[in-house]
Amino acid sequence: MTDSKQILVHPLMTEKMVLLQDERNQYGFVVARGANKLEIKRAVEQRFDVHVEDVRTMNVSGKLKRQGRYIGRRAAWKKAIVTLRQGDTIELVEGV
């Protein structure tokens, strides 16, 4: 995977991620399941023009869901929490 658009699927905008952005300068992304930490670091630095200090990743397993008598499973996905250098920021939501 070489393209940053393939590696970074979309940003995570949850209450917890907003707190991490404010307190620790950390940002969350949903990333491709096959991406490693170095690829994620390069993709964030290239796409947002910032300096990344640390990348933490975790695999989130899909939950079982039931609709009537049918049982299905949501898709599994990979989450990355990226710590930026002091003073760098990413404008994920404009005008909020």
Rosetta constraint file for C-alpha pairs under 8 A:
AtomPair CA 1 CA 6 HARMONIC 7.06 0.50
AtomPair CA 1 CA 7 HARMONIC 6.89 0.50
AtomPair CA 1 CA 35 HARMONIC 7.18 0.50
AtomPair CA 1 CA 39 HARMONIC 7.69 0.50
AtomPair CA 2 CA 6 HARMONIC 7.74 0.50
AtomPair CA 2 CA 7 HARMONIC 7.79 0.50
AtomPair CA 2 CA 39 HARMONIC 7.64 0.50
AtomPair CA 3 CA 7 HARMONIC 6.60 0.50
AtomPair CA 3 CA 43 HARMONIC 7.46 0.50
AtomPair CA 4 CA 8 HARMONIC 5.98 0.50
AtomPair CA 4 CA 42 HARMONIC 7.92 0.50
AtomPair CA 4 CA 43 HARMONIC 4.57 0.50
AtomPair CA 4 CA 44 HARMONIC 7.42 0.50
AtomPair CA 4 CA 46 HARMONIC 7.49 0.50
AtomPair CA 4 CA 47 HARMONIC 6.79 0.50
AtomPair CA 5 CA 9 HARMONIC 6.74 0.50
AtomPair CA 5 CA 43 HARMONIC 7.95 0.50
AtomPair CA 6 CA 32 HARMONIC 6.89 0.50
AtomPair CA 7 CA 31 HARMONIC 5.44 0.50
AtomPair CA 7 CA 32 HARMONIC 5.07 0.50
AtomPair CA 7 CA 35 HARMONIC 6.36 0.50
AtomPair CA 7 CA 39 HARMONIC 7.53 0.50
AtomPair CA 7 CA 40 HARMONIC 6.66 0.50
AtomPair CA 7 CA 43 HARMONIC 6.91 0.50
AtomPair CA 8 CA 29 HARMONIC 6.65 0.50
AtomPair CA 8 CA 30 HARMONIC 6.36 0.50
AtomPair CA 8 CA 31 HARMONIC 4.70 0.50
AtomPair CA 8 CA 32 HARMONIC 6.63 0.50
AtomPair CA 8 CA 40 HARMONIC 7.35 0.50
AtomPair CA 8 CA 43 HARMONIC 7.15 0.50
AtomPair CA 8 CA 44 HARMONIC 7.78 0.50
AtomPair CA 9 CA 29 HARMONIC 7.23 0.50
AtomPair CA 9 CA 30 HARMONIC 5.44 0.50
AtomPair CA 9 CA 31 HARMONIC 5.16 0.50
AtomPair CA 9 CA 32 HARMONIC 6.58 0.50
AtomPair CA 10 CA 29 HARMONIC 5.81 0.50
AtomPair CA 10 CA 30 HARMONIC 5.43 0.50
AtomPair CA 10 CA 31 HARMONIC 7.24 0.50
AtomPair CA 11 CA 27 HARMONIC 7.87 0.50
AtomPair CA 11 CA 28 HARMONIC 5.93 0.50
AtomPair CA 11 CA 29 HARMONIC 4.18 0.50
AtomPair CA 11 CA 30 HARMONIC 6.02 0.50
AtomPair CA 11 CA 92 HARMONIC 7.52 0.50
AtomPair CA 12 CA 17 HARMONIC 6.93 0.50
AtomPair CA 12 CA 27 HARMONIC 7.74 0.50
AtomPair CA 12 CA 28 HARMONIC 5.11 0.50
AtomPair CA 12 CA 29 HARMONIC 5.08 0.50
AtomPair CA 12 CA 30 HARMONIC 6.50 0.50
AtomPair CA 13 CA 17 HARMONIC 6.10 0.50
AtomPair CA 13 CA 18 HARMONIC 6.77 0.50
AtomPair CA 13 CA 28 HARMONIC 7.60 0.50
AtomPair CA 14 CA 18 HARMONIC 6.28 0.50
AtomPair CA 15 CA 19 HARMONIC 6.41 0.50
AtomPair CA 16 CA 20 HARMONIC 6.31 0.50
AtomPair CA 17 CA 21 HARMONIC 6.10 0.50
AtomPair CA 17 CA 26 HARMONIC 7.61 0.50
AtomPair CA 17 CA 27 HARMONIC 6.53 0.50
AtomPair CA 17 CA 28 HARMONIC 6.36 0.50
AtomPair CA 18 CA 22 HARMONIC 6.34 0.50
AtomPair CA 19 CA 23 HARMONIC 6.02 0.50
AtomPair CA 20 CA 24 HARMONIC 5.24 0.50
AtomPair CA 20 CA 25 HARMONIC 6.29 0.50
AtomPair CA 20 CA 26 HARMONIC 5.39 0.50
AtomPair CA 20 CA 27 HARMONIC 7.04 0.50
AtomPair CA 21 CA 25 HARMONIC 4.54 0.50
AtomPair CA 21 CA 26 HARMONIC 4.85 0.50
AtomPair CA 21 CA 27 HARMONIC 5.84 0.50
AtomPair CA 22 CA 26 HARMONIC 7.99 0.50
AtomPair CA 24 CA 83 HARMONIC 7.59 0.50
AtomPair CA 25 CA 83 HARMONIC 6.05 0.50
AtomPair CA 25 CA 84 HARMONIC 5.95 0.50
AtomPair CA 25 CA 85 HARMONIC 7.83 0.50
AtomPair CA 25 CA 86 HARMONIC 7.48 0.50
AtomPair CA 25 CA 89 HARMONIC 7.30 0.50
AtomPair CA 26 CA 81 HARMONIC 6.42 0.50
AtomPair CA 26 CA 82 HARMONIC 5.40 0.50
AtomPair CA 26 CA 83 HARMONIC 4.40 0.50
AtomPair CA 26 CA 84 HARMONIC 6.26 0.50
AtomPair CA 27 CA 81 HARMONIC 5.56 0.50
AtomPair CA 27 CA 82 HARMONIC 5.23 0.50
AtomPair CA 27 CA 83 HARMONIC 6.61 0.50
AtomPair CA 28 CA 79 HARMONIC 7.05 0.50
AtomPair CA 28 CA 80 HARMONIC 5.66 0.50
AtomPair CA 28 CA 81 HARMONIC 4.42 0.50
AtomPair CA 28 CA 82 HARMONIC 6.25 0.50
AtomPair CA 29 CA 79 HARMONIC 5.85 0.50
AtomPair CA 29 CA 80 HARMONIC 5.29 0.50
AtomPair CA 29 CA 81 HARMONIC 6.50 0.50
AtomPair CA 29 CA 82 HARMONIC 7.97 0.50
AtomPair CA 30 CA 77 HARMONIC 7.24 0.50
AtomPair CA 30 CA 78 HARMONIC 5.92 0.50
AtomPair CA 30 CA 79 HARMONIC 4.76 0.50
AtomPair CA 30 CA 80 HARMONIC 6.36 0.50
AtomPair CA 31 CA 35 HARMONIC 7.00 0.50
AtomPair CA 31 CA 40 HARMONIC 7.72 0.50
AtomPair CA 31 CA 77 HARMONIC 7.60 0.50
AtomPair CA 31 CA 78 HARMONIC 5.60 0.50
AtomPair CA 31 CA 79 HARMONIC 5.94 0.50
AtomPair CA 31 CA 80 HARMONIC 6.60 0.50
AtomPair CA 32 CA 77 HARMONIC 7.55 0.50
AtomPair CA 32 CA 78 HARMONIC 6.50 0.50
AtomPair CA 33 CA 59 HARMONIC 7.83 0.50
AtomPair CA 33 CA 77 HARMONIC 6.23 0.50
AtomPair CA 33 CA 78 HARMONIC 5.33 0.50
AtomPair CA 35 CA 39 HARMONIC 6.12 0.50
AtomPair CA 35 CA 40 HARMONIC 6.60 0.50
AtomPair CA 36 CA 40 HARMONIC 6.30 0.50
AtomPair CA 37 CA 41 HARMONIC 6.09 0.50
AtomPair CA 37 CA 55 HARMONIC 6.08 0.50
AtomPair CA 37 CA 56 HARMONIC 7.43 0.50
AtomPair CA 37 CA 57 HARMONIC 7.27 0.50
AtomPair CA 38 CA 42 HARMONIC 6.20 0.50
AtomPair CA 39 CA 43 HARMONIC 6.07 0.50
AtomPair CA 40 CA 44 HARMONIC 6.20 0.50
AtomPair CA 40 CA 55 HARMONIC 7.65 0.50
AtomPair CA 40 CA 80 HARMONIC 7.94 0.50
AtomPair CA 41 CA 45 HARMONIC 6.19 0.50
AtomPair CA 41 CA 52 HARMONIC 6.29 0.50
AtomPair CA 41 CA 54 HARMONIC 7.98 0.50
AtomPair CA 41 CA 55 HARMONIC 6.79 0.50
AtomPair CA 41 CA 82 HARMONIC 7.77 0.50
AtomPair CA 42 CA 46 HARMONIC 5.96 0.50
AtomPair CA 43 CA 47 HARMONIC 5.93 0.50
AtomPair CA 44 CA 48 HARMONIC 5.85 0.50
AtomPair CA 44 CA 49 HARMONIC 7.50 0.50
AtomPair CA 44 CA 50 HARMONIC 7.35 0.50
AtomPair CA 44 CA 52 HARMONIC 7.57 0.50
AtomPair CA 45 CA 49 HARMONIC 5.06 0.50
AtomPair CA 45 CA 50 HARMONIC 5.01 0.50
AtomPair CA 45 CA 51 HARMONIC 5.84 0.50
AtomPair CA 45 CA 52 HARMONIC 6.56 0.50
AtomPair CA 46 CA 50 HARMONIC 7.66 0.50
AtomPair CA 48 CA 90 HARMONIC 6.64 0.50
AtomPair CA 50 CA 84 HARMONIC 7.20 0.50
AtomPair CA 50 CA 85 HARMONIC 7.79 0.50
AtomPair CA 50 CA 88 HARMONIC 6.00 0.50
AtomPair CA 50 CA 89 HARMONIC 7.31 0.50
AtomPair CA 50 CA 90 HARMONIC 7.79 0.50
AtomPair CA 51 CA 84 HARMONIC 5.93 0.50
AtomPair CA 51 CA 85 HARMONIC 5.72 0.50
AtomPair CA 51 CA 88 HARMONIC 7.12 0.50
AtomPair CA 52 CA 82 HARMONIC 6.84 0.50
AtomPair CA 52 CA 83 HARMONIC 5.96 0.50
AtomPair CA 52 CA 84 HARMONIC 4.54 0.50
AtomPair CA 52 CA 85 HARMONIC 6.01 0.50
AtomPair CA 53 CA 82 HARMONIC 7.69 0.50
AtomPair CA 53 CA 83 HARMONIC 5.60 0.50
AtomPair CA 53 CA 84 HARMONIC 5.44 0.50
AtomPair CA 53 CA 85 HARMONIC 5.83 0.50
AtomPair CA 54 CA 82 HARMONIC 5.89 0.50
AtomPair CA 54 CA 83 HARMONIC 5.04 0.50
AtomPair CA 54 CA 84 HARMONIC 7.17 0.50
AtomPair CA 55 CA 80 HARMONIC 6.66 0.50
AtomPair CA 55 CA 81 HARMONIC 5.83 0.50
AtomPair CA 55 CA 82 HARMONIC 4.62 0.50
AtomPair CA 55 CA 83 HARMONIC 6.34 0.50
AtomPair CA 56 CA 80 HARMONIC 5.58 0.50
AtomPair CA 56 CA 81 HARMONIC 5.15 0.50
AtomPair CA 56 CA 82 HARMONIC 6.46 0.50
AtomPair CA 57 CA 78 HARMONIC 7.10 0.50
AtomPair CA 57 CA 79 HARMONIC 5.64 0.50
AtomPair CA 57 CA 80 HARMONIC 4.34 0.50
AtomPair CA 57 CA 81 HARMONIC 6.35 0.50
AtomPair CA 58 CA 78 HARMONIC 5.84 0.50
AtomPair CA 58 CA 79 HARMONIC 5.34 0.50
AtomPair CA 58 CA 80 HARMONIC 6.50 0.50
AtomPair CA 59 CA 76 HARMONIC 7.46 0.50
AtomPair CA 59 CA 77 HARMONIC 6.06 0.50
AtomPair CA 59 CA 78 HARMONIC 4.48 0.50
AtomPair CA 59 CA 79 HARMONIC 6.30 0.50
AtomPair CA 60 CA 76 HARMONIC 5.73 0.50
AtomPair CA 60 CA 77 HARMONIC 5.31 0.50
AtomPair CA 60 CA 78 HARMONIC 5.76 0.50
AtomPair CA 60 CA 79 HARMONIC 7.09 0.50
AtomPair CA 61 CA 75 HARMONIC 7.38 0.50
AtomPair CA 61 CA 76 HARMONIC 4.50 0.50
AtomPair CA 61 CA 77 HARMONIC 6.61 0.50
AtomPair CA 62 CA 73 HARMONIC 6.02 0.50
AtomPair CA 62 CA 74 HARMONIC 4.60 0.50
AtomPair CA 62 CA 75 HARMONIC 4.84 0.50
AtomPair CA 62 CA 76 HARMONIC 4.23 0.50
AtomPair CA 62 CA 77 HARMONIC 7.36 0.50
AtomPair CA 63 CA 73 HARMONIC 5.61 0.50
AtomPair CA 63 CA 74 HARMONIC 5.37 0.50
AtomPair CA 63 CA 75 HARMONIC 7.70 0.50
AtomPair CA 63 CA 76 HARMONIC 7.98 0.50
AtomPair CA 64 CA 71 HARMONIC 6.98 0.50
AtomPair CA 64 CA 72 HARMONIC 5.84 0.50
AtomPair CA 64 CA 73 HARMONIC 4.45 0.50
AtomPair CA 64 CA 74 HARMONIC 6.46 0.50
AtomPair CA 65 CA 71 HARMONIC 5.85 0.50
AtomPair CA 65 CA 72 HARMONIC 5.24 0.50
AtomPair CA 65 CA 73 HARMONIC 5.59 0.50
AtomPair CA 65 CA 74 HARMONIC 6.99 0.50
AtomPair CA 66 CA 70 HARMONIC 5.75 0.50
AtomPair CA 66 CA 71 HARMONIC 4.44 0.50
AtomPair CA 66 CA 72 HARMONIC 6.08 0.50
AtomPair CA 67 CA 71 HARMONIC 6.43 0.50
AtomPair CA 67 CA 72 HARMONIC 7.98 0.50
AtomPair CA 84 CA 88 HARMONIC 6.18 0.50
AtomPair CA 84 CA 89 HARMONIC 7.32 0.50
